[in-house]
Amino acid sequence: MTTPESALPMVVPATDLPARVRIHEVGARDGLQNEKTAVPTSVKAEFVHRLADAGLTTIEATSFVHPKWVPQLADAEDLFPQLADLRGIALPVLVPNQRGLDRALALGARRVAVFASATESFAKANLNRSLDESLAVFDPVVRQAKDADVHVRGYVSMCFGDPWEGAVPFHQVVRVCKALRDMGCDELSLGDTIGVATPGHVLELLSLLNEEGVPTNVIGVHFHDTYGQALANTYAALEHGVTTVDASAGGLGGCPYAKSATGNLATEDLVWMLQGLGIETGVDLGKLTATSVWMAEQLGRPSPSRTVRALSHQE
């Protein structure tokens, strides 16, 4: 699909925002982990290849979690070797523990991610451990990964709100972020897992993290669109200087342990906004839209992305 010029946003460059944003594409992992039926490995592999062809350079490929917990990603060992031809593409994988890291390293993974929580309730629901117990599990995982010269991303979920605990105190989020940095995480992703954040909330948390020694250049943001705030929150993060934004092609995904969480920020919606602001992403919106239309066909339902629907005339 080639996007006609008439279907591209008018570019009005913003002088106070980053010149370039790196999109951390999570559709193949976070987007597909919630599907009721397993997506064939061959479809996943083609999905990742199509995303790379659209210009995405960081594509989270899969998770090396026990199949009992996320059966949709039980094919990690089969999938990852099928992506070996993607030269120059970062392919992070999620590793929940030592065993997951060992499996990933055995297949040659060079970028991994651990998934922490800012709240006790979500740590127990998602990790079956207390917050401190989960951090204790991640510590040797991160250190071993760094010893192997592997890039480590630390996800922090429930940074802005929790379905059981409500609003999350800033100090809890800061404590977990600092703990992950102290372990050796190269990058942090702040997750609005249930989509309750608003722009002022985002700016306040980012400022507090800076004050506590966590620099903006190691921070990425991961917004869900439950209340339609994902793009507004992303814009606030850009104003603060954040240059890494998580998004999911077609708006796929949510969270299996937080029932109120709807889909991730759609990559196409993000690219439309960034293009209009004159911010470089390297992404071909037409190819990306075509990829999400194709994936929606594989899943048997229309894409929830507004931009995909507008450009492809999906109903």
Phi, psi and omega in degrees: 000124174258123182284119179294153181303326181293343181256020175250148181290149172294132183269119175234095187301140175262126185277344185253016180241163179303148180284334183216143177235135174266120178272124176265099186282124184245007186301320185288338179253290182296325182289324185263350185291344182262359182297140183291330177238151183292133175277132181304145181302321181296325178290318177300315181297317179294323178302311180297318179297319179294321178297318178296320179294335178281354176108000177285132185251350173233112185230110180290120195272316187190188180226135177263052177266159180298134182305334178300325185271322178226079184299335182295340181246025182291348184264023185305318181295329179279323185286311191303317178298336180286355180253006186296340181279355182276080181288138177078006178252126176283129183236074179296151175227148179276135177232116185278341186196187182300317180298316179298320178296316180300318180297318182292316181295325180297335179263004176091015179298136180245357177220126180231166178221142171250156190236098181259174180231150175270356182230153178294317185299315181287327176300318181288322181288320187268323187246352181060031179215163172289168180301312181293323178296321180293320177297324179295327177290321183288331187306306179293333179295311180296317182295320178294319179298317180293324176298331179269010179061039179256137178288134182238127174255138175250112174280137173238107182274164177059038181289338187240343180184155184226136184294338179262325188256348182079216181300139183259123179302140181305320186296331178293317180295315180299318181299315181292319179299316180294323178297318179293321176296319180295329177292329182126008179300132180282333189212147176239144175240117181273115186260126171264075195298327180250009169071031184261356183293156172230162188305318180297323177298316180299311182297321180295316180295317179298319179295318179294321177298317177300316180297331181267013173093010177261108185286152181300328186288355175253006186254132168244162180237145187224096186255140171258156191254030184307317181250019177072023186256000190300315180290321177298318179293323176297316179300318178299317179296321177298319178301327180282346179109003177295137182237006176239122182232127176279142176202161183235125181306127179075001182075023181292150168104173179188234175207122183292343183255002177227095191295339180276358182277122174266193190295160175294164170304128181287133181301321180296320179296320178296314182297320178302312180296314182296320177298318180296333179273357181076022180266127182287140174229340184079005185262135175271109186297324179296313179294322180294317178298317178299323178296316181290326174297316178299316181293322177299323177296321179295325182272348176078027177205158181291156176290139176283351181293128178296321181293318177300315181295320181292318184280335183253355181060034176292146176248000000 
